[in-house]
Amino acid sequence: MAIKKVFISHCWDYSDDYEKLKKWVDNTPRITIYDYSISAEKKLTGLTTAQLKVAITEQIRQCSVFVVPTAIYSSCSDWVKFEIETAVALKKPILGVNPWAQQHYSQAVTSNANKIVGWNEKSVQSAIKELAK
């Protein structure tokens, strides 16, 4: 069974998107997924901004694919922007996922994504298999 490492970018204020994507990623058939995301449960506390950036960069460095919702809130979060810039700098494939019924999309995501799929479990799983190395 193949092993893939995934980083799911998200805003904690919109954790429902993260939870749904995580469930889909975890259920990807015929591959084992390791989640390198920094969820609310895996918060990095007590770090300076510089230390936090180093820690996030290390998590992204280890991943096979970087997954990020194209939701407009992704453009409003400095941390999501930092994560996208880091994924680009590290040449990680970026999978953009259009949330259901989304009418406006994050330019930061759409202009950097290697692939964009709809809000659908099978589409997300297929794209991860395609992009993850």
Beta strands, then each sheet from edge to edge (+ up, - down):
strand 1: 2-8
strand 2: 31-35
strand 3: 65-69
strand 4: 94-98
strand 5: 115-118
sheet 1: 2+ 1+ 3+ 4+ 5+
end
